[in-house]
Amino acid sequence: MAEFLIITGPGASLGFRCAGVECFEAGAEVDLPSFLLKLQAEGRYGLVAVEEKILKKVSEHEMRRINKRGLPIIIPINIPEKWGEVEFGESPVVRLIRRAIGYQIKIKK
């Protein structure tokens, strides 16, 4: 059975760990594309959630190479820096809609 892993920056995984989710904190020294390829080769994880700030360091070419095999599925997650802070970056839903229809739309909350 495939497992679930969350990759965050240093100090951001505490809430996930409290919920019993397996986490990996990727510091500046971690080469994320190589790490994701290593996870893919192991075949242990079916879903890997990566903090969006960290995932932005991976080029589109490298992500296509990683996603080519299909597993693990890599999803970006937004983790606010402080309590009550607005989420970092663009929503994955907005990005998906823009890619599907080829046009940027504004979604009001």
C-alpha positions in Angstrom: 0.0 0.0 0.0 1.4 3.4 -1.0 2.0 5.9 1.8 1.6 9.7 2.2 4.5 12.1 2.8 4.5 15.9 3.4 7.6 17.9 2.5 7.9 21.3 4.2 10.5 23.9 5.1 12.3 23.8 8.4 9.9 24.1 11.3 6.7 24.0 9.3 5.8 20.3 9.8 4.9 20.3 13.4 1.1 20.4 12.9 1.3 17.6 10.4 3.4 15.5 12.7 0.9 16.0 15.5 -1.7 14.6 13.2 0.4 11.5 12.7 1.5 12.3 9.1 5.0 11.3 8.0 7.0 14.5 7.2 10.3 15.5 5.8 11.7 19.0 6.4 13.8 20.2 3.4 16.4 22.8 4.2 18.3 24.9 1.8 20.9 22.1 1.3 18.4 19.6 0.0 18.3 19.1 -3.8 14.6 18.6 -4.2 14.5 17.2 -7.7 17.0 14.5 -6.8 15.1 13.8 -3.6 11.8 13.4 -5.4 13.4 11.1 -8.0 14.8 9.0 -5.1 11.3 8.8 -3.6 10.0 7.7 -7.0 12.6 5.0 -7.3 11.7 3.6 -3.8 8.1 3.3 -4.8 7.0 3.7 -1.1 4.8 6.8 -1.5 1.7 7.3 -3.6 1.1 10.9 -2.7 3.6 13.6 -1.8 2.4 17.0 -0.7 5.2 19.6 -1.0 5.1 23.2 0.4 4.6 25.5 -2.6 7.5 27.7 -1.7 9.9 24.7 -1.9 8.3 23.3 -5.0 8.8 26.5 -6.9 12.6 25.8 -6.8 12.0 22.8 -9.1 11.9 23.7 -12.8 9.0 22.7 -15.1 11.4 20.4 -17.1 12.3 18.5 -13.9 8.7 18.3 -12.8 7.6 16.8 -16.1 10.4 14.3 -15.7 9.2 13.4 -12.2 5.5 13.3 -13.2 6.2 11.1 -16.3 6.0 7.9 -14.3 2.8 9.0 -12.5 3.7 7.9 -9.0 4.0 9.5 -6.6 1.5 12.1 -7.3 3.0 15.5 -6.2 0.6 18.2 -5.0 1.5 21.7 -3.8 0.2 22.9 -0.5 0.2 26.4 0.9 1.4 26.8 4.5 0.9 30.2 6.1 4.0 31.6 8.0 1.9 33.0 10.9 -1.5 32.4 12.4 -4.2 34.2 10.4 -1.8 35.0 7.5 -3.1 35.0 3.9 -1.9 31.9 2.0 1.3 32.2 0.0 1.1 32.3 -3.7 -1.7 31.3 -6.1 -4.3 28.7 -5.3 -3.8 25.4 -7.0 -7.4 25.5 -8.0 -6.9 28.8 -9.8 -3.8 27.5 -11.5 -5.6 24.3 -12.6 -8.5 26.4 -14.1 -6.2 28.7 -15.9 -4.3 25.8 -17.4 -7.6 24.0 -18.4 -9.3 27.0 -20.1 -6.2 28.9 -21.1 -7.4 32.1 -19.4 -6.9 33.7 -16.0 -10.1 34.3 -14.1 -10.6 36.1 -10.8 -12.3 34.0 -8.1 -13.9 36.0 -5.3 -14.1 34.5 -1.9 
